[in-house]
Amino acid sequence: MSADRRIEAITKRIVERSKPTREPYLDRTRRAISKGVHRSTLSCGNLAHGFAVCSAGDKAKLAGDVVPNLGIITAYNDMLSAHQPFETYPALIRQAASEAGGVAQVAGGVPAMCDGVTQGQPGMELSLFSRDAIAMAAGVGLSHNMFDAALYLGVCDKIVPGLMIAALTFGHLPAIFVPAGPMTSGLPNDEKSRIRQLYAEGKVGRAELLEAESKSYHGPGTCTFYGTANSNQMLMEIMGFHMPGASFINPGTPLRDALTKEATKRALAITALGNEFTPAGEMIDERSIVNGVVGLHATGGSTNHTIHLIAMARAGGIQLTWQDISELSDIVPLLARVYPNGLADVNHFHAAGGMGFLIKQLLKQGYLHDDVRTVYGQGLAAYTIEPKLAEDGTVLRAPSAEESADPKVLTTIDKPFQPNGGLKMLTGNIGKAVIKISAVKPERHVVEAPAIVFNDQQELQDAFKAGKLEKDFVAVVRFQGPKANGMPELHRLTPPLGVLQDRGFKVALVTDGRMSGASGKVPAAIHVTPEAVDGGAIAKIRDGDMVRLDAVAGTLEVLVEAAEFNAREAIKIDLEGNEYGMGRELFASFRRITGPADQGASVFF
């Protein structure tokens, strides 16, 4: 069926807004397509370097232009649980490509940092900027112009957005994203959260905390809560960059390997040398981006994508805004309850019906554009399936079920958990911000309380431990934006604020920093822009100022007489402590030129 008229209206608005950038992008992409990948036009020295380590057979194939060559961009390292499975993928891909008559080469590796390791540490200040560094690293790998298509191996928070920016920058090449899947379920996420809160209160020690964390994060694969990493996987599937059903199959299983082999053979088929040429820059359009936003809302996905999706879209010349994201949230119902928006993890989500069931439900009432191109072909309806392993070891796809296997985790379109996605834009005299309320109880959607101002997250931690926060208040944590210190996630704030909320106090957070996709029950106005270091209004707030966060009306205000507030000077602080150590000095130029959060916090756009 056609898309809901409200979805269509927002899509058309994005199309019109994007014309000044989308049309030149498509023109550049088509000119690159017309030039093609002509390895035979490379000098003999160029080509010899390009296939020096290939087998004699592959050298013969690559000497001409009649055999497609796949470039593998990999985020493998054996420290990240989500990326460790990629160690074996290149060999698997090369074998599958050879069986199909093609060639595959690792074109390059990209950095892949773990936000779970760097939370609350200096390294977290590199995290957001690593996205753009990943895009640049992928660009270096593909710049050799040896490849007819690209396979992107990446999963986690900044890696997939960075890889998608690269895929659209090299939009003349077909691109398939090849996931590794989530780790098997460990300690339930709500129990992990309970132990964290007890630790914050001093009721359990470090040994108990480490035991709980180790039982949660215990093996190969993506962390099982629904944070940015698993939101990435949902996005790649609903936007058509994955093979149907590929997102949430556990690593190290025969079906996982079958999907990887299938993605390889499909990538060969959609090159310019095949019969279904599908360049990524033409495949992904405004409808694809809107589908991604709809999926984000329907699943209660990560707030980080209010930044990443904007940057990803801009790489393809598409101008997405917070207003678009917020209006789509008002329309799209919440169909999934996955931690922190529920007790289930992504394995439970997949078992309940997963992406195939979700897409089928959203298509039923026109919440998704079906008339899109994907790496699998034309139309998103082809993704309303359940992947299985056939007897011959290939992928078999059965139609997705009509009923959820667990309605407490994944529901139908006519019985949503709530009528909207719970992600809203806030505006007011403090600036613009976003808030995710899908896990926040309705009675906490509006908080009005005196401000307590902190210039870094450690100050709040110290005040909590000293017993100075036993009251109603709005924590204003500033100088955490991209220009100040790289915009780290402030996930360490969640346990103490959660403790205070559970003790009956009205608490909320206002910050120009980020909160993880794992942020949950405490109302948090995040990504405030303009940020404090740019003289934004958040830098004018003083202790005791009444602040009103209203997620119902969509407002964020400091309740100070306008003339007085406007006359205040924005506070400035010494940020030298954030400029050095753990590689932060290497990203000084990024901090100087990055754009604001509502424009993707990117050094490119």
Secondary structure, DSSP 4 states (H G I P E B T S, - for coil): -PPPHHHHHHHHHHHHHHHHHHHHHHHHHHHHHHH---GGGS-HHHHHHHTTTS-HHHHHHHTSSSS-EEEEEE---SSSTTTGGGGGHHHHHHHHHHHTT-EEEEEEE-----HHHHTTSGGGGGHHHHHHHHHHHHHHHHTT---SEEEEE--STTHHHHHHHHHHHTTTS-EEE----BPPP-S-HHHHHHHHHHHHTTSS-HHHHHHHHHHHS-SSSB-SSSSHHHHHHHHHHHTT-SPTT-TTPPTTSHHHHHHHHHHHHHHHHTSTTSSS---HHHHS-HHHHHHHHHHHHHHT--TTHHHHHHHHHHHTT----HHHHHHHHHHSPB-B-BTTSSSB-HHHHHHHTHHHHHHHHHHHTT-S--S-EETTEE-GGGGSEEEEE-TTSSEEEEEPPSS-S-TTTB--TTS-SBSS--EEEEEETTEEEEEE-TTS-GGGSEEEEEEEEESSHHHHHHHHHTTTT-S-EEEEE-S-SHHHHS--B-GGGHHHHHHHHHTT--EEEEESSB--TT--SS-EEEEEES-GGGT-GGGG--TT-EEEEETTTTEEEE-S-HHHHHHSPPP----GGGSSSTTGGGGHHHHHHPPPGGGTS-S--
